Amino acid sequence: MKQIYLDYSATTPVKREVVDTMLPYFTEIYGNASSIHGFGQEAKSVLEQSRKSIAETINATPDTFYFTGGGSEADNWALKGVMRANRKKGNHLITSKIEHHGILHTCTALEKEGFEVTYLDVDAEGMVSLEALEAAITDQTVLISIMFINNEIGTMQPVKAIGEIAHKHGVLFHTDAVQAYGNVKIDVNEMNIDLMSVSGHKIYGPKGIGGLYIKKGIRIQNIIEGGAQERNRRAGTENIPGIVGFAKAAVMADENLEAHREKLIYLRDKLANGIMDVIPYAKYNGHPTERHPGNVNICFEFIEGEALLLSLNAKGIAGSSGSACTSGSLDPSHVLLAIGLPHEIAHGSLRLSIGDFTTEEDVEYTIESLKEIVQKLRLMSPLYDKVLKEGK
Ligand SMILES: *Cc1c(COP(=O)(O)O)cnc(C)c1O
């Protein structure tokens, strides 16, 4: 059977070139980067070269980029580290209701430590209001954390303008750019970004490696204590194969950014328009233009998302009903509720995320299959039956 992977926002396959670049660092150049001997120094050298390569892709200097165990750790570090280090300045943090759980659950933890958090609403297309953001700033506000691109509905925030507002009020700005990095050109200086989280496995690199950009001069506490790695800020023997793979994936993504974007946007629009054309009672979620080049998120009325995913899976198509972390739970997504969808419609949502290995045939097959599946599932729905009889 055909196997079609349309869940690139959950994770991506590691590119062959990336694997090839990583392999020698398991078996030949396996030294501990903190060791004095040649094995260690070779590892140290490639560690710093990787840091430099990644920093260049975001227009940062190497001494501002720190490796972490992934995007979630970077999110935790940015929020806990900055809030705890700046207690004297204030105890207030502003974020949005549609953040990844790496941010939202960290906020809950910070509230238990006595910090105050404002969760901004978003509009029906998933956009934060700049006016509401500015109005939420108080003399206690230390940090604003707003994600660059949402992982469920793909909406892209006006990051540069958010950073401008933050700086106007002497507030720091962090962005979770895990979905944006490799899909949108990011310049941390031009975009007024003070801290930024990125991850390897969303850009065709390995899992368990990511990083946090921290602008020079920012007060931030450690959250992982131990050895002196990462200039005394993030302890733990460096994951050299992961770091090398992440850097290779980052450079490849950066070099190919425009062609990658164009291809994704073409396929995304073909998929979204194809589905909307052939399936009635469907709602396209997220912003029409300011969105992830590979994200399609659609709600189908009278259908359960779980049933939809299982039927798609039976046809070899891998999609998602929300974020990777919430699929498996039956709660409707916090993002879909935040854009104002009622529970019953939020339950019928489908996220299809395309990537570098998606083909035009994949898109066509998916539209065909989805049309069949939705028809079949709706025929079993008493609600749909009622609508058909009464008209709507
Ligand atoms: C995947 C993701 C994360 C988590 O990154 P990991 O490397 O899996 O820990 C954080 N934020 C967003 C927006 C994501 O999509």
The ligand as a Gaussian input file, in Angstrom:
#p B3LYP/6-31G(d) Opt

LIG

0 1
 C        7.932000      20.481000      18.228000
 C        7.758000      21.792000      18.894000
 C        8.365000      22.067000      20.135000
 C        9.127000      21.022000      20.894000
 O       10.384000      20.737000      20.336000
 P       11.089000      19.358000      20.742000
 O       12.433000      19.445000      20.086000
 O       10.233000      18.262000      20.219000
 O       11.190000      19.348000      22.234000
 C        8.189000      23.311000      20.684000
 N        7.467000      24.253000      20.062000
 C        6.881000      24.039000      18.876000
 C        6.116000      25.144000      18.222000
 C        6.992000      22.809000      18.260000
 O        6.388000      22.591000      17.083000

